[in-house]
């Protein structure tokens, strides 16, 4: 969703899209960020915990995509925390990249996004 909002902002130069992307990024950081070991959980900490939902997980691809999204938001925002968390999410995913087969491409895309200024 953040990528779509930022694409709309770039295409139309419409500020509401950028503001919405920042708000979603803030939500991600507030509700899904793992303060202890970095990276993002797959659901908010106050989500209903029933059955398999009892265990919050940190999916590799989701963390790579979150790093990409935060890196993009950081480029259009004045908030340095977005870039810091994007880098931390990428570092948290890095040890798993070699075992992901074709899915490792998501990590490479995140690293590419982080290399852009």
C-alpha positions as CSV (number, residue, x, y, z in Angstrom):
1,X,0.0,0.0,0.0
2,X,2.9,2.4,0.8
3,X,4.4,1.8,-2.6
4,X,1.1,2.5,-4.3
5,X,0.6,5.7,-2.4
6,X,4.2,6.9,-3.2
7,X,3.6,6.0,-6.9
8,X,0.5,8.1,-6.8
9,X,2.4,11.0,-5.2
10,X,5.1,10.8,-7.8
11,X,2.6,10.6,-10.7
12,X,0.4,13.5,-9.5
13,X,2.6,15.4,-7.1
14,X,-0.3,15.1,-4.7
15,X,0.7,15.7,-1.1
16,X,-2.2,13.7,0.5
17,X,-0.6,10.5,-1.0
18,X,2.7,11.2,0.7
19,X,1.0,12.0,4.0
20,X,-1.0,8.8,3.9
21,X,2.2,6.8,3.1
22,X,3.9,8.4,6.1
23,X,0.9,7.6,8.3
24,X,1.0,3.9,7.3
25,X,4.7,3.8,8.0
26,X,4.1,5.2,11.5
27,X,1.5,2.6,12.0
28,X,3.9,-0.2,11.0
29,X,6.5,1.1,13.4
30,X,4.1,1.6,16.2
31,X,2.2,-1.7,15.9
32,X,4.5,-4.3,14.3
33,X,8.1,-3.3,15.0
34,X,10.1,-5.7,17.1
35,X,12.1,-3.5,19.5
36,X,14.2,-6.3,20.9
37,X,15.6,-7.8,17.7
38,X,14.4,-5.4,14.9
39,X,12.3,-6.4,12.0
40,X,8.5,-6.5,11.6
41,X,6.0,-9.0,12.9
42,X,3.3,-10.2,10.5
43,X,0.5,-8.6,12.6
44,X,-0.1,-5.9,15.1
45,X,0.6,-6.7,18.7
46,X,-3.1,-6.2,19.7
47,X,-4.4,-8.5,17.0
48,X,-6.8,-11.3,18.0
49,X,-4.8,-14.3,19.1
50,X,-6.7,-17.4,18.2
51,X,-5.3,-20.7,17.1
52,X,-2.3,-20.3,14.8
53,X,-2.5,-16.5,15.4
54,X,-1.1,-17.0,18.9
55,X,2.4,-16.7,17.5
56,X,3.5,-13.5,15.8
57,X,6.1,-14.2,13.1
58,X,8.6,-12.2,11.1
59,X,8.3,-13.4,7.5
60,X,11.5,-12.8,5.4
61,X,9.7,-11.4,2.3
62,X,7.5,-9.1,4.4
63,X,10.5,-7.7,6.2
64,X,12.3,-7.0,2.9
65,X,9.2,-5.3,1.5
66,X,8.8,-3.3,4.7
67,X,12.5,-2.1,4.4
68,X,11.8,-1.1,0.8
69,X,8.7,0.8,1.7
70,X,10.3,2.6,4.6
71,X,13.3,3.5,2.5
72,X,11.0,5.1,-0.1
73,X,9.1,7.0,2.6
74,X,12.3,8.2,4.1
75,X,13.3,9.9,0.8
76,X,10.1,12.0,0.8
77,X,9.9,12.6,4.5
78,X,11.8,14.7,7.0
79,X,11.8,11.9,9.5
80,X,15.2,10.1,9.8
81,X,13.7,7.2,11.8
82,X,12.1,5.8,8.7
83,X,15.6,5.2,7.1
84,X,17.0,3.9,10.4
85,X,14.3,1.3,10.7
86,X,14.5,0.4,7.0
87,X,18.2,-0.4,7.5
88,X,17.5,-2.3,10.7
89,X,14.8,-4.4,9.0
90,X,17.2,-5.2,6.2
91,X,19.9,-6.2,8.7
92,X,17.4,-8.4,10.5
93,X,16.5,-10.2,7.2
94,X,20.1,-10.5,5.9
95,X,21.1,-13.7,7.7
96,X,18.2,-15.5,6.0
97,X,18.7,-14.3,2.5
98,X,21.1,-17.1,1.4
99,X,18.5,-19.8,2.3
100,X,15.5,-18.2,0.5
101,X,16.2,-19.3,-3.1
102,X,14.4,-17.0,-5.6
103,X,12.8,-15.1,-2.7
104,X,16.2,-13.7,-1.9
105,X,15.5,-11.2,-4.7
106,X,13.3,-9.3,-2.3
107,X,16.3,-8.7,-0.1
108,X,18.3,-7.5,-3.1
109,X,15.5,-5.1,-4.0
110,X,15.4,-3.8,-0.4
111,X,19.2,-3.2,-0.6
112,X,18.8,-1.4,-3.9
113,X,16.1,0.8,-2.5
114,X,18.3,1.6,0.5
115,X,21.2,2.6,-1.8
116,X,19.1,5.3,-3.5
117,X,19.1,8.7,-2.0
